[in-house]
């Protein structure tokens, strides 16, 4: 199994998964040779075959219905969902598939403007983490998954730090490659 340049990108994942199920030493050897061509410097390399060929309807179910993915908890599409993360109603027009894949697999690599996360520790020993929605010289407004929008006086803050995206790392372990491919397809179709 050489590089799959001769295989339509929509079929690449299917071909790789089918080859992985075979017991033939020749197929195993070709699959290993193919896998060795993937760049170890590219963290998306193991997932590039998920860029094309998914089923949009299945991706929509993952987005809205799968509790292990929890997409709809933080993201909104056409008015449905949370507002902790960016509205994805037109993501397919605004961003290429690779950006969508990277956002799923590596959510902290590029955080969308306006969705930077912050952790604040207050003088009363309470700590809150959320998306920084606005800031004035006197206060911060953050959107926390637990409490929603919160206005915090800067005079009450003991410490403040940038924090990671609330989107969980490790979606590549939570979702199968077929699931990721379907989710990428669905999000890419949003125009």
N, C-alpha and C positions, 0 to 999 in steps of 0.2 A: 504494500500500500504506500505508494509514493505520496508526495504532497498532493492534496486533493484539488489542485488547480484545474484539473480536467473534470472535476465533479462540480455540479451546480452548488453554489453556496447554501441553498436551501436544503440540500441533501447531505451536507457534510456531517452534521451531528448524527444523523441516522446511519450513515455509513460507518462512522467510528464506533457507535454503540453496537451495531451488528457485528463488526469485526471483533470487538471485545468479547462477544459471546461465543465465538468460534474456538474450536479446540485444535484446529490445524496448525502445525508448527510454522508453516509458510505464512499463514495469515497473521499469526502472533508476531512473527519476525517483521513482517511488513508494517504492522501496527506500531511496533516498538520503534522502527526506523522513522515512521511518520512522527510519532510523539517526540523523538529526539530532535526533530527540526524546529520545535517550538522554542521560542526565546525564553531563557531563564531570567532575563532582565525585564521582561514584560509581565507584570502581575495579572494582566487580562488574558495572557496567552492560553491558559487552560479553558477559557470561556469563549474564545473568539468564534468557535463553531456555533455559538448560540445567537449570533447576530441576525441570522436570516432563517426563514423556514418555519417559524412558529405559527400557532393558530390563535388569532386575535380573540376569539370568543373564549377560549380556555384561559388566555392571559387576563381577560376581564374578570373571570371567576376568581382567579388567584388574587387580583387586586382587591376586589370587593368582598370575597367570601372566605378566603383562607386565613384563619386565625394565626397560623404560624408565620405568615408573611406580614400581616397587620398593616398593609399599605394604606388602606382607607382610614385608618385611625389618625394618621398625620397628614395625608395628602387628599386633596379635593379634585374631583373631576366633575365638570358640569354641575357644580353646586352641591355635590354629595361628598361627604368626608370631612376630615379635620383640616385645621389650618396651622398646624405646627410646622409643616413642611410646605414647599412650593405647590401652588395650584398647577396641576398637570394637564389641564383641559386642552392645551395646544402644544404640548411638549414635542409631538411629532413634527410640527412645523418649525419649532424653535431650535431643536437640537438634533444632531445626527444619532444614529443607533449606537455608535461607540460611546458617546457621552451617556446615553441612557444605561447601557451595560455597565460602564464604569461607576455610575451613581448607585447602581444596585450592589455591585461587588465591593466597591471601595467608597463608601459614602462620605468619608472624611477627606478625600483627595481634593475635590472641588465643591465647596459649599456654596449654594446659590446665594447671590447677594440678597441681603435682607433676612437671611435665615441662619446667621452666625449664632452659635450657642454660647451661653455664658453661665457661670456658676457664681452665685453670690452668697457669702457667709455674712450673716447679720450679727450685730453686737449682742443680740439676745440668744445666740447660739443656734438659730434656725438657719438652714441652708436651702437654697432653691436653685434649680437648674432649668434653663429653658432657652427659647429663641429670643434674642434681643429684638424687640419690635420698634422701640424708639428710645431716645435718650435726650434729656435736657440737662442743663447745668445742675439741676436739683434732684432729678429722679430718673429711674429706668423703668421701662415697661417691658416685661418679659412674658412670654407665653409658655407656661409649663404644662406638660402632659397631665399632671395631677390636678392642678388648680386653675388652669386656663390663664387668662390675662391677669397679671399682677403688676401693680404700680408700687415701686419700692423707692423710698427716700434715700438719696445718696448718703445723707448724714447717718442713716441706720446701718450702712454697709461697713463691715469690718475688713473684708477681703473680697476681691473680684478676680476671676480668671476666665480666660477663654476655655470652652469645653468642647468635647467632641460632638459631632452631629447626633441628634437623638435617634437617627436611623441606625438600627443595629448593624454592626459589622458581622460578617459571617453568613450573609444570605446565600453565598455559594455552597455552604454546608447545610443550610436549612432547606433550600429549594433544590430540586434536581435540575440538571442541565435542560431537560425538556421544559420544566416549569419556567426557568429563566428565559429560554427562547420564546415561550408563549407570552411571557410578560413583556419582553422587549418588543415583540410583534404588536401587542395591544397598544403599548405606549407610543410606538412609532406611528401607529395608525391614527392617533389623536391629532386632528388637524384643525 
